[in-house]
Amino acid sequence: MKIAIASDLSGFPLKQEVVKHLKEQGYEVLDFGIPSADEPKPYFMQAPKVAKAVQSGEADKGILVCGTGQGMAIVANKFKGIYACVVDDIFSGERAKIVNNANVITMGGWITAPFLGCQIVDAWLSMEFTQKMEFKKDFLTNAFNQVQQIEQENFR
């Protein structure tokens, strides 16, 4: 699996730890920076890099890290076919995939410690859409299809 990742300055330390962790787990990582704390770029410049990589199929999934994760999620969700969720804990990391079929997660470097960030990423990557909620599979599938319909109507 190929995972695209990027951060702004606020998310840089967490991004670095997540990149290291992912590589240790055997994932192929497309690191879109920032390459160092001396080369900052704002969230609105970084998020499109990951969104476009996932959108084009260059990457299977994406991770974005800024101060809170919120700015990155807003920008990433402006791209058709990108379903980005802010995740601050293991439960929300799992549910981003299980409930929302998120292909991108965003985290906050001001909020999430590196060790926890790596656990969140592992939880998200280990889940499949509707897993652990098979009793709601029809509802969740329909809900995701409705989200895609809204997307079709509004992304022209």
Buried (B, 14 or more C-beta within 10 A) or exposed (E): EBBBBBBBBBBBBBBBBBBEBBEEBEBEBBBBBBEEEEEBBBBBBBBBBBBBBBBEEEBBBBBBBBBBBBBBBBBBBEBEEBBBBBBBBBEBBBBBBBBBBBBBBBBBBEBBEBEBBBBBBBBBBEBEBBEEEEEBEEEBEEBBEEEBEEBEEEEE
